[in-house]
Amino acid sequence: MPEVIYSLAGKRVYVAGHRGMVGSAIVRRLASEGCEILTATRAEVDLRRQDQVEAWMNKHRPDAVFLAAARVGGILANATYPADFLYDNLILQANVIHAAHGTHVEKLMFLGSSCIYPKFADQPIVEDSLLTGSLEPTNEWYAIAKIAGLKLCQAYRKQHGRDFISVMPTNLYGPGDNFDLGSSHVMPALIRKTHEAKINRQQEICVWGTGTPRREFLHVDDCADACLHLMKTYSAEGHVNVGCGEDVTILELAYLVSKIVGFEGKITRDLTKPDGTPRKLLSVEKLRTLGWSPKIGLKEGIADAYRSFLEGHHLERSDRATSGDLIGQSDISFENAKGSAPHAPTLSTVAHHPSP
């Protein structure tokens, strides 16, 4: 195991985006670290407002920050609202990173996305592939924002010596996912489609595109574990891919989800819909060299995600879901959810969490 160069024990740790799938998983994982977990709802601080972010950071003075807040959504949301995805992500991440510098935060982790890489990057995608080609048009606005966040962390490290690091997770899924068919990603969309088809005794479900694109999937609890591992053991300018190193086609995924959910009907394809990037498999050699590997297999992970869906441990989005969601912000509706994540620990928070 690599040496722990930054211990979280006894630290005040701010998780920006704690109501989202990734943020809530990080909160669950932090429960065993002996630290004080700080969170804030949008009612307490709108991350798009620089004055509010700086005031909150000056008041609560976290030692460490996990920046998991973002406006997120699937292909439809990205294509329909490019300005929202670019502006909101640029501004909120810049505000948090700059305020972390201004309040002398000891360590910050910025969470990006594998969509930062060129559409036709060599596979598996190594970290050095960044900025070597054109982006996938269906999510370039989100990708550009995430590239800017990564570069901003590097800039503060270069100019001010800040220990700000970045990780680029692959496609994530699990408890706390977004199952709204208008804005969700492929895994939760397939889980919901197959479940509803089973309940309604439908004869078939339809997937977008040809079904041939290949995608890599990592359970969100594995991602959270990797993030904490890197927070404690990694400090360098270069970002780190976080994935499992294996991928499947969308059609293979659809059949696997159908089997786990218990849907026995036919799977058809809508060839009028876009495929997106042909393949997006991350190289995880750097991560493995740093001493981390995933623990949750794909079948086990899908079964867990389906259980959490049945138990209501997910976010039901508002009527504006197609514009994407500001994860961790109060415009997410919890009316039909029992909680944002199962087995969530008691938080040592900086303020009460008002009921929706």
Summary of the structure (lengths in Angstrom):
residues: 356
radius of gyration: 19.2
end to end distance: 43.1
largest distance: 60.4
contacts: 1268
relative contact order: 0.19
helix: 39%
strand: 16%
